[in-house]
């Protein structure tokens, strides 16, 4: 059934099957996936551990290889993320179709509050100001992220003594339309950071009944009396490496928690 609306972006199909669906291969990917926007950090991981290419996401931009890695005795897959809600929606759904059950993503964000450069940010909900999420879930202003990944991120960060901000993120397709008045409006709606992908990925995870979480580091700042400051966010290699390692550790722990939960449910089943 089509839920119609005067605005096409808000029209929603309740049919679960599409004409083209993500398909499982004979050899599925590991159930754990780490997605990162940081190509150089990913390459560093691959250079210091044994890995193999198990699949390739084909894009007109380039070929995005999926690598299988054994970390602390657990098989995971890793891939470099594409930018933008439409592009990452296709990649995310494709990964779930290949057998991924838990996906954690790490990237960077712009900030709408006085958050120091390089500090860790955990999105707890996303304001849906992009397009892809509306193809997976009915219209709503926000989407809440899964609690388990959030709690796991928090535990790892506290153990490592790393400060963090847990907050609402503004997911937008309009990189060049982040006007001063729109930023002020989003701040009033409790958004402290801005990025382009979180809402779409969270929506796909809910639609496919998978687990998803995201970790970000504070990059450029869009508010303040001094005006826009990029704070050299692209060259903050320390912050990138830190949140990559935190995300990797959280992924392993989240897998253990999921296995324990599934085991407990099986034990009480008739």
Secondary structure, DSSP 8 states (H G I E B T S, - for coil): -EE--SSGGG-EE--S--SS-----SS---SEEEEES-HHHHHHHHHHS-EEEEEEEE-SS-EEEEEEEEETTEEEEEEE--SSHHHHHHHHHHHHHTT--EEEEEEEEEESS---TT-EEEEEEEEEESSGGGGTS---SEEE--HHHHHHHHHHHHHTT--EEEEEEEEES-GGG--HHHHHHHHHTTEEEEESSHHHHHHHHHHHT-EEEEEEEEEEE--STT--B-TTGGG-HHHHHHHHHHHHHHHHHHHHHHHHHHHHHHHH--
